[in-house]
Amino acid sequence: MYRYDPIDRELLAERTEQFRDQTQRFLAGELTEEDFRQLRLRNGLYQQRHAPMLRISVPYGLLESAQLRRMAQVVRRYDRGYGHFTTRQNIQLNWPQLHEVPELLARLAEVQLHSIQACGNDTRNITCDYLAGVAEDEQVDPRPYCELLRQFVALHPEFYWLPRKFKFGFTGAAADRAATRTNDAAVHVLRRGGAIGYRFFVGGGLGRLPMLGQEMNPFVPESDLLTYATAILRTFNRFGRRDNIHKARIKIVLREWGIERFRAAIEQEYAKIGASAEGEQLRLLPQDIERMRGHFAAPPYRPSGEAAADLPAQAARNVRFAAWLKRNVRAHKMPGYRVVFVSLKAPGQAPGDCTAEQFETLAELSDAYSFGELRSTYDQNLVLADVAERDLHELWGKLDAAGLATPNIGLTTDIVACPGLDFCGLANAGTIGVTHDIYRRFDSLEAQYEIGPLRITMSGCMNGCGHHSVGHIGILGVDKHGEEWYQVTLGGSAGHDAAIGERVGRALARDEIADGVERLIRAYLELRCDEDETFIECYRRIGLAPFKARLYETEEDSEAAAA
């Protein structure tokens, strides 16, 4: 992973002290609430329901063991003993005290973690395929390009006060494991005719009026990453609406202009920059790219003969290990190695939460089994990307002891959810309690295996932080006269087959929603053509109507039908 040089460290230290001074002046009454608001947002600090919420950036989801250990210390000292992994691969703290935040940030800065531009109308944390560098279907490792762009846009004065927030997502593989087209800009790094380049999508975004990014350019040369990104951001900065916060995203410019005019504006700016002296400065040189690739070199893998193990034999001796192996372990491009998913979706656990003790365990396990690195995923789980097959059984035992081996990756109980009304000041309805209610209905592995792959996603408000718009079953919390209600969407997807879900109909009350989800799943089991047809395949084959009928079916309806 990229490690800060002296210039990086000095910059981060100066920025931390700057925010310490700003916070002290606010607490002393020398800055107004509005003046401080703009400063705290650009340092990752929201004012939430009960306390400030601090969002910590995890660039492209990559963490090292020293950072995990520091997170354990920080959540014990400055929070309530846990942190929360988000759908942008970040970490959030829900209970810091404002006067302690500058010192908290100073502790994080010592291990190259920070909250710069984690909030505000600027370029946010860049997300990436969580299997970058190890996936069998990867064309190009996107991480060096993520870091090159991160260094360029961070604290860039031209892109620091955009009309609204702006998010980049990267992948370099055939499968999209980063929900890239839900971002304002998606960058697909690929090879064409032996040359590396980028396929750019622009105009995605969830929340109000969810949209998927549309293709702007099918192949931008490798040297022009910063040039094309500048063209996009500059176009947005110039034409994005600043008169209405709900219409300020780049997707609104695309929607109002149409794709042809929108694409022409970006391409015109791209050509203008490329023909100028600025274009020469922005152009990536081969040595720039090779230098950055050096930060993401492959670790010292053992020969396959030393790393491999007879996994079928081990699985045959232990049914619980076999279940974990089936659901939480994936193929690796290196013979003798596997990718291990760490579930943050144990029974009774809020999706994405990680305790101080678990942070410490993960630091130890990443050092022992995965070259000191851990990755966060956009669906609120974690990944140990480089585990030798011979270590899998031992690793499973230690994860299991720490409550981190629930074998449910990609299944019904692997629910994605924002913190909702329990914490967020913007939320209209709770999410955590609903996830627990759904979980209890399908907590047996036999039931989940029968259902198969299913993505349930949930947001507590229209901002869509829980990705409800792209869930196979999406749930949106809404407020009706002070009561919590839930709208359901079906058929969404965040992967290579990305789609925005269809709203089914009227919202369900708090005490109805889990039952409604159960009815949808039971309907799928009855309607699928065979056991291999997944929920999303079944939905796309038969459409909304049969599921809608079952969602609003009452017990009286069922009894009447049976009679």
Order of alpha helices (4+ residues) and beta strands (2+ residues): alpha-alpha-beta-beta-beta-alpha-beta-beta-alpha-beta-alpha-beta-beta-beta-beta-alpha-alpha-alpha-alpha-alpha-alpha-alpha-alpha-beta-beta-beta-alpha-beta-beta-alpha-beta-alpha-alpha-beta-beta-beta-beta-beta-alpha-alpha-alpha-alpha
